[in-house]
Amino acid sequence: VQLVESGGGLVEPGGSLRLSCAASGSTFGTYRIAWFRQAPGKEREGLSCTNGDDGSTDFIDSVKGRFAISRDSAKNTVYLQMDSLKPEDAGIYYCAAGPVQRCPYAGSDIFPGAFDYWGQGTQVTVSS
């Protein structure tokens, strides 16, 4: 499975972006799908994870209510809608997928090591 993110860019605080994660080589099907962010000088942080069996999505508290996930099965694409963006939302955003349906957690954190497929990332800058 190859994943390609797009949609990043420069946005002012309070603005919105929609990131896309397009899959090729296989359909997302019942894969678990996650979005991660890596800010400069920080470790990769899991933002959301969608379970492959029931489609439920969990978000970390810092983005809950501002970010949302949607999917276009015909395009084999998952979207991350980001609203009310803050400067601290800046970073490289990655989507990841894995064939095991349930999302993996290490404590309360989404465990990146349990995802088999990663995109190349797309840069998001939030600045006025």
N, C-alpha and C positions, 0 to 999 in steps of 0.2 A: 504494500500500500504506500503510495506516495501522497504526501500532504503538501499543499501549497497555500500559504496565507497571503492575503492581500488586504488593502484597505487602510493601512496605516498612513500617518501623515502628521501634519502640524495642525493643532486646534487650540483655540483659546479656552481658558478656564470657563467651565459652564457649558461648553460645546459638546457635540456628539460626534461619534464615529461608528461605523459598522465594519467590523473585520469579517473577512470570509476565510473559510478553511475548505478548500476543495480537495477531494480525494480522487485518486485514479489508481487503477490496478485492482481495485476491489471496491465494493460498495461499503458504506459505513455499516449498513445492516444493523446488527445488534451490538456493535462495538461500543465500548465505553469511550467517551470523548471528553477531553479536558482542555482548558485554556490555562496557560501559564504566563507569567510576566517576569522578566528579569530587568530590574532597574540597575543603573550603573553602580558598581561596587557592592551589589547585593546578590544574594542567592536567588535562584529561580523559585518563584512563589506560585503555587496553584491557586487559581481564582475561581474556577468552577469545574464541576465534573458532572457529566450526564451519564446515568446508568443505562446500559444497553438493553436491559430486560424490560424496564417499565418507562424509560424516557424521563425519569425524574432527575432534576438538576439541583445540586447544592452549590451555593456561593459562599465565599468567605465574607465575613461581616463587613469588611471595608468596601465591598462593591455591591453588597446586597441592596436591592431597591434601585440601583442605578444601572446595573448590567443585566442583560437578558440574552437568552439563547433561543435561536430558532433554526429550523432545518428545512432545506428544500431537497427532498429525496430525489426528485427528477434530475436535479443538477448535482446530486451527491455532494452537497455543500452544507456546511454548518456555519452559522453566523453568530458573532458576538456583538450585540448592540450595546454601545457604551454611551450613556447619557450623563449629564452633569459632571463632566470630567474635571478632575483636579490635577494640579501640577504633580502630585505624588502618584498619579496614574501613569506617568511617563515610563517608558521602557520598551524593551523588545517583547512582543507578544508572540507566543507559540501555541499552536494547537497540537494535540497529541491524541493518539488513539490506540486501543488495544482490544484484542479479541475476547478477553474475559469481560463478562457483562457488568459486574459490579465494580464500582469505583474503589480504588485502593487508598487507604488512609494510613498514615503513620501518626498515631495520636489523632489530632484534629486536622492535620495537614494532608493535603493530597500528595500521595507519594509518587514523585516523577519517575522513579526507577522501575515502576511497574507498567510503563507504557512502551509499546514496541515501536510505534511509528511517530515521527516528529516532523513538523514542517521546518522551514528554514528561518522563520520568524519575520515579523514585520514591525517596523519602528513606529512608536507612537510618541509624539512630543506634545506636551500640554504647556503652553506658554503664551503670554500676551506680548 
